[in-house]
Amino acid sequence: GQQLNQSPQSMFIQEGEDVSMNCTSSSIFNTWLWYKQDPGEGPVLLIALYKAGELTSNGRLTAQFGITRKDSFLNISASIPSDVGIYFCAGQLKTSGSRLTFGEGTQLTVNP
Amino acid sequence: DTGVSQNPRHKITKRGQNVTFRCDPISEHNRLYWYRQTLGQGPEFLTYFQNEAQLEKSRLLSDRFSAERPKGSFSTLEIQRTEQGDSAMYLCASSLEGEQYFGPGTRLTVT
């Protein structure tokens, strides 16, 4: 089955630093999404990407849909303590009406 | 609040008991998904409804699991004869088009 490799598994950074994480797949996806999950809660959608090569921003977050459609990255600029959490990438084969395949997550810790 | 809601938030049950979880999607969303998440992993797909039709099931959904969405609105996920390996967070998501929005999850602990 499809697998998403997400890296790094964890990051420890100082407040104000920029962060980058990425996701690669053995097969093509037509949509990439990035979610953030806090302990005991469901994932919260951060950014959705629909076209290969697309670069999308949401505040301090920027994500890109790789040209090959097999990868995506997420950047967080000027990190703040509330950025702490687990970040998941997810790929979707069809734009609508299909399952998400998730990576294993990147645990982000921000030291004030 | 018009987000996805799930009840109960936590459930502790003894092995062998049946449990049922409920998901209320965002009101105008016609697609509803169930996922399972174990500690340290990303969510794994279980099943998917478009309106009341169950269109896809994962091999993770053993014959002890059943899901329904009788009127195309809320959905229930039932696990019969629970096993300790069923302990996990059960997440529901809904969508109108591509973007899936998740509820807070139901944490199941089987003792």
Interface residues (C-beta under 8 A of the other chain):
Chain A: L4 Q6 T31 L33 Y35 G40 E41 G42 P43 V44 L45 A48 Y50 F88 A90 Q92 T95 S96 G97 S98 R99 L100 T101 F102 G103 E104 G105
Chain B: V4 Q6 R31 Y33 Y35 G40 Q41 G42 P43 E44 F45 Y48 Q50 L55 E56 S58 L91 A93 S95 L96 E97 G98 E99 Q100 Y101 F102 G103 P104 G105 R107
